[in-house]
Amino acid sequence: MTTINIPLLIVTIFSLLVVFLVGRKRADFAINFFLRIALCFVSIYFLNNVFLQKGILVCISMNAVTFLTCGFLGFPGLFLLYGIAFFSFF
């Protein structure tokens, strides 16, 4: 049976609404938000593969939390996610 994380779903929907409402007035904010997400997710994919090939078992999953972190913070958010993963691993 699949469970739905209701608080995470509410936060995700609220964040997307904020992005779209602000994006309607300033389209550059919405474009930057989605470009940051796309670049971070491509980076996560390749970094996870590199770490697995090197034998390092630190991987970041692609979910709503990483979606929002990468969207709002960009690459510093990506480094933050990997920093947390390395800190919890070691």
N, C-alpha and C positions, 0 to 999 in steps of 0.2 A: 504494500500500500504506500502510495506516495503522499508525503506531507508537504504542506506549503508553509513557508515561513512568512506569516502575515506582517509582522513589523518590518521586515526587510522589503517586502512587496510594497508596503505603504511608503517607506522612505524612497524607494526607487521611483515610484509613480510621482511622488511629490517633487523629487529632484528633476525628473524629466519635464514636468509641467513648468517648473521654474525656468529651465533651460529654454523651453519653447516660448514661454511668455516674454522672457528677456530677448530671446532670439528674434521675436517678431519686431521688436523695436530696433534691435541692433543685430543684423544678420551676421556680422563678423564674429560675434561671440558664439553663436550656434555653430558656425562653420569651424571655428577654432576648437570648440568642444569636441566635435565629431572627428576632426583630423587628429587631435591628441589621442582619442580613444583608438582610432585605427592604427596609428603608429605605435602606440604602446602595446596593443594586442599582437601586432606583428613581431615586436621586440620580445614580448613574453614567449611567443611560440619558438622563436629562434634561440633565445637564452635557455629555455627549458631543454631544448634538444642538445645544446652545447654542454650544459651541466650534466645531463644524463650520459653523454658520450665520455665525459671526463670522470664519471663515477661519483659525482656529487648529487646526492638525493634531495636537493632543494628545488622544488617546483612550485610555481604560482599557478593557481587555477584561474580560469576565465569565468567569472561570475559577476553578479550585480555589484558586489563590493569593489572588485577591481575595475569594473566598468566606471563607477562613479569616481573612484580615486584617480584613475588615469584621466578621466574627463575633466575634473576640476584642477588637478595638480600637474598633469602632464608627466614628463620624464622624472621630475623629482618625486612624484607619487609612485612611479615605477621603482625607483631606487629605494624608496621607503618600504614598499611591499617586499622587495628582495632583502632589505636589511632586517625586517621583522622575521622573515623566513629563516635567514641565516642565524639570527640571534636565538630563535626558538629551536633550531636544529642543533646548534653547538651549545 
